């Protein structure tokens, strides 16, 4: 019995094969890059080396897969940086380390220039630092009004915005 494969099925099988080959090549390249990091003796430095590879990945899943190969505390930092790169706020909360969660949310708030993200930070002092970073990123002193507890920190926030604004290039052309 001689059965023919439908052209659409053939195309699907062909494309699936190409995808598998490309995925294997990509994983092989990552494994080769990661193997160069294995020569680094210091565990933290080795983790940072692997993290650099993770942050070059084009997909979040690929980046997280590379982070999983880190066998030190840098794995949490790697996951945090992947969350920020790919704008994945829920991933910030997957981190068991409270400090990494705070840093992740702060960096994401700064990147997105979104002070509402700061409201999700538990500790008021960490929340205030988040507001300061967003204020500077947006050059908006009004964000500093969200700072609680410490008037001197609120003023520090406003001063940081003023300073950063003064360092911005001006559009005016001077003769």
C-alpha positions in Angstrom: 0.0 0.0 0.0 1.6 3.2 -1.2 0.3 6.2 0.9 1.1 9.8 0.0 1.8 12.4 2.6 -0.4 15.5 2.2 1.6 18.6 1.3 0.4 20.5 4.4 1.5 17.6 6.7 4.9 17.4 4.9 5.4 21.1 5.4 4.5 20.8 9.1 6.9 17.9 9.6 9.7 19.7 7.6 9.3 22.9 9.7 9.2 21.0 13.0 12.4 19.3 12.0 14.1 22.6 11.1 12.9 24.1 14.4 14.3 21.1 16.3 17.7 21.5 14.6 17.8 25.3 15.3 16.9 24.7 18.9 19.6 22.1 19.3 22.1 24.4 17.7 21.1 27.2 20.0 21.3 25.0 23.1 24.7 23.7 21.9 25.9 27.3 21.5 24.7 28.2 24.9 26.3 25.1 26.4 29.6 26.0 24.7 29.4 29.6 26.1 28.6 28.3 29.5 31.4 25.9 29.4 33.8 28.8 29.1 32.4 30.1 32.4 33.1 26.8 34.1 36.8 27.7 34.0 36.1 30.6 36.4 37.2 29.4 39.8 35.2 31.9 42.0 31.6 30.6 42.3 30.1 34.1 42.3 32.2 35.2 39.3 31.2 32.0 37.5 27.5 32.7 38.2 27.9 36.3 36.9 29.6 34.9 33.7 26.6 32.6 33.1 24.2 35.4 33.9 25.7 37.5 31.1 24.9 34.6 28.7 21.3 34.4 30.1 20.7 38.1 29.5 21.7 37.8 25.8 18.8 35.3 25.2 16.0 36.4 23.0 13.2 34.6 24.9 12.4 34.7 28.6 12.3 30.8 28.8 15.7 30.5 27.2 17.2 33.1 29.6 15.6 31.4 32.6 17.0 28.0 31.4 20.5 29.5 31.4 19.9 31.0 34.9 19.1 27.5 36.1 22.6 26.4 35.3 24.0 28.8 38.0 24.9 26.9 41.1 25.3 29.9 43.5 23.2 32.6 45.0 23.7 34.5 41.7 20.9 32.4 40.3 18.4 34.6 42.2 20.0 37.7 40.7 20.0 36.2 37.3 16.2 35.5 37.6 15.6 39.0 38.8 17.5 40.5 35.9 15.5 38.3 33.4 12.3 39.5 35.0 13.3 43.1 34.5 14.6 42.5 30.9 11.3 40.9 29.9 9.0 43.1 32.0 7.7 40.2 34.0 6.6 41.5 37.4 5.1 38.2 38.6 8.6 36.7 38.2 9.9 39.2 40.7 7.6 37.6 43.3 8.8 34.1 42.5 12.1 34.9 44.1 12.5 33.5 47.6 14.9 36.2 48.6 12.9 39.3 49.8 15.8 41.7 48.9 15.9 40.3 45.4 12.2 40.8 45.1 12.5 44.5 46.3 15.4 45.1 43.9 13.5 43.5 41.0 10.4 45.6 41.6 12.5 48.7 42.0 14.4 48.1 38.8 11.2 47.3 36.9 9.5 50.5 38.2 12.5 52.5 37.2 12.6 50.9 33.7 8.9 51.3 33.1 8.8 54.7 34.9 5.9 53.5 36.9 5.6 54.5 40.5 2.6 52.2 41.1 5.0 49.2 41.1 6.7 50.8 44.1 3.4 50.4 46.1 3.9 46.6 45.9 7.1 46.7 48.0 6.5 45.7 51.6 9.1 47.7 53.6 8.5 51.5 53.6 12.2 52.3 53.4 12.6 50.1 50.3 9.5 51.6 48.9 11.0 55.1 49.4 14.1 54.1 47.5 11.9 52.9 44.7 10.0 56.2 44.5 13.4 58.0 44.4 14.5 55.9 41.4 11.3 56.5 39.5 11.4 60.2 40.3 14.9 60.5 38.9 14.0 58.3 35.9 11.0 60.5 35.1 12.5 63.8 36.2 9.3 64.3 38.2 9.7 65.7 41.7 6.0 65.0 42.3 6.9 61.3 42.7 9.0 62.3 45.7 5.7 63.2 47.5 5.0 59.5 47.9 8.1 59.2 50.1 6.9 58.5 53.7 8.5 58.6 57.1 11.5 60.8 56.5 11.3 64.4 55.3 15.1 64.5 54.7 14.8 61.6 52.3 11.9 63.3 50.6 14.2 66.3 50.1 17.0 64.1 49.0 14.7 62.6 46.3 13.8 66.1 45.1 17.5 67.2 45.1 18.3 64.1 43.0 15.7 65.0 40.4 16.9 68.5 40.3 20.5 67.4 39.9 19.7 64.8 37.2 17.6 67.4 35.3 20.5 69.8 35.4 22.7 67.2 33.9 20.4 66.6 30.9 21.5 68.1 27.6 19.6 71.2 26.6 17.9 71.6 23.3 18.9 75.2 23.0 21.8 76.0 20.8 24.2 78.5 22.2 25.9 80.9 19.7 
